[in-house]
Amino acid sequence: MIAVPITAENFDKALSDIEAANSKADIIELRLDFLQEVNETILEGLLKKCQRPVIVAYRNKNFGAAVEATERMFILRKAIDQNAHFVDLDFEQDKDFLADIISQKSTTAVILSHHDFEKTPSLEELVKLLDLMDSSFAPDIFKIVTFARDESDNNTILDLVKAAKSSGRKIVGFCVGQKGIRSRIECIKMGAVFTFASLGKGKESAQGQFSVEEMRKELEKNA
């Protein structure tokens, strides 16, 4: 499956991108941290426009400025109240909120994320991290994204995906950066729940992201 991020900077552009993504994506990711303005009404309007399962993600940086934790938590809570299919929460940043959310009964699945934008740690370190995330919160889906400094880093993250699947854990795992492109494709074959691709040039949410059309061609070749 392919998740397409919505990275528009305002509400109208986001609606337009969602309309395009409805016919191209398997999953839509609303990257609220790309929007210049975020509130409950905007969130509701975006969710209503989506015709695919939706991930709501609200990182702690917005246009380079820090977003108050209380604001992020309020909006993510509203996403759950409005029955978003998934919320993406950061393992390091959102621990208090995670404990609160996971203790409640909800139809919204929790994606627990860890991002390392500097390197790809060893497989042993990544497996320990996965175990810690699991023992701490037991989320529905794990998401571990690292930066590829070298081509071999692809193999490390793909081995992690394979290990997670073999232990019965649902995971999204790949490398970002130009040297991590292979992992974005091959992670699906290794058992990742989904991968990411953009609507097109200038709409990427991270380095090394294919367009959704390019990704589908690559996945067909690697099926």
Secondary structure as the mmCIF struct_conf table of DSSP 4:
data_model
#
loop_
_struct_conf.conf_type_id
_struct_conf.id
_struct_conf.beg_label_comp_id
_struct_conf.beg_label_asym_id
_struct_conf.beg_label_seq_id
_struct_conf.end_label_comp_id
_struct_conf.end_label_asym_id
_struct_conf.end_label_seq_id
STRN STRN1 ILE A 2 ILE A 6
BEND BEND1 GLU A 9 ASN A 10
HELX_RH_AL_P HELX_RH_AL_P1 PHE A 11 ASN A 22
TURN_TY1_P TURN_TY1_P1 SER A 23 LYS A 24
BEND BEND2 ASP A 26 ASP A 26
STRN STRN2 ILE A 27 ARG A 31
HELX_RH_3T_P HELX_RH_3T_P1 LEU A 32 PHE A 34
BEND BEND3 LEU A 35 GLN A 36
HELX_RH_AL_P HELX_RH_AL_P2 GLU A 40 LYS A 49
BEND BEND4 ARG A 52 ARG A 52
STRN STRN3 VAL A 54 ALA A 57
BEND BEND5 ASN A 60 ASN A 60
STRN STRN4 LYS A 61 ASN A 62
TURN_TY1_P TURN_TY1_P2 PHE A 63 GLY A 64
STRN STRN5 ALA A 65 ALA A 66
HELX_LH_PP_P HELX_LH_PP_P1 VAL A 67 GLU A 68
HELX_RH_AL_P HELX_RH_AL_P3 ALA A 69 ASP A 81
TURN_TY1_P TURN_TY1_P3 GLN A 82 ASN A 83
BEND BEND6 HIS A 85 HIS A 85
STRN STRN6 PHE A 86 ASP A 90
TURN_TY1_P TURN_TY1_P4 PHE A 91 GLN A 93
HELX_RH_AL_P HELX_RH_AL_P4 LYS A 95 ILE A 102
TURN_TY1_P TURN_TY1_P5 SER A 103 SER A 103
BEND BEND7 GLN A 104 GLN A 104
BEND BEND8 THR A 107 THR A 108
STRN STRN7 ALA A 109 ASP A 116
BEND BEND9 PHE A 117 GLU A 118
HELX_RH_AL_P HELX_RH_AL_P5 LEU A 123 PHE A 137
BEND BEND10 ASP A 140 ASP A 140
STRN STRN8 ILE A 141 PHE A 147
BEND BEND11 ARG A 149 ASP A 150
TURN_TY1_P TURN_TY1_P6 GLU A 151 GLU A 151
HELX_RH_AL_P HELX_RH_AL_P6 SER A 152 SER A 166
TURN_TY1_P TURN_TY1_P7 SER A 167 GLY A 168
STRN STRN9 ILE A 171 VAL A 176
BEND BEND12 GLY A 177 GLY A 177
HELX_RH_3T_P HELX_RH_3T_P2 GLN A 178 GLY A 180
HELX_RH_AL_P HELX_RH_AL_P7 ILE A 181 MET A 190
TURN_TY1_P TURN_TY1_P8 GLY A 191 GLY A 191
BEND BEND13 VAL A 193 VAL A 193
STRN STRN10 THR A 195 PHE A 196
STRN STRN11 SER A 198 SER A 198
BEND BEND14 LEU A 199 GLY A 200
TURN_TY1_P TURN_TY1_P9 LYS A 201 GLY A 202
BEND BEND15 SER A 205 ALA A 206
TURN_TY1_P TURN_TY1_P10 GLN A 207 GLY A 208
HELX_LH_PP_P HELX_LH_PP_P2 GLN A 209 PHE A 210
STRN STRN12 SER A 211 SER A 211
HELX_RH_AL_P HELX_RH_AL_P8 VAL A 212 LYS A 221
TURN_TY1_P TURN_TY1_P11 ASN A 222 ASN A 222
#
